[in-house]
C-alpha cells in the first residue's frame, strides 16, 4: 500500500508491503522489515516526508530485511532521520557468516 502527496512545498510518501515469500523451485527469497533468527519477518516500510513550508522539516523512516536460505544469506537496512536524530544501520551476511559486514 502507498500514501503519496506531492506539492510545491511538500513531498510525502508512506509505503509498506506485506511480507514477501517468493519460491521458485528450491530457491526462496523472503523480504520483510526486520530479521528474527536470520529470517525476514513483517512488512518492509518506506516513509519520507520532506517539507519546506510553512516550516522546513524532514522525516525519514526506512526498514527492510531479506533472507535467502539456499545461500544462507540475510541482511537488513534501517534509516531514521528527523529533527532529533539521524541513524543508519545495515548489515549483510552470506554463506552463514563466511562473508559479512
Buried (B, 14 or more C-beta within 10 A) or exposed (E): EEEEEEEEEEBBBBBBBEBEEEEEEEEBBBBBBBBEEBBBBBBBBBBBBBBEEEEEEEBBBBBBBBBBBEBBBBBBBBBBBEEEEEEEEEEEBBEEEEEEE
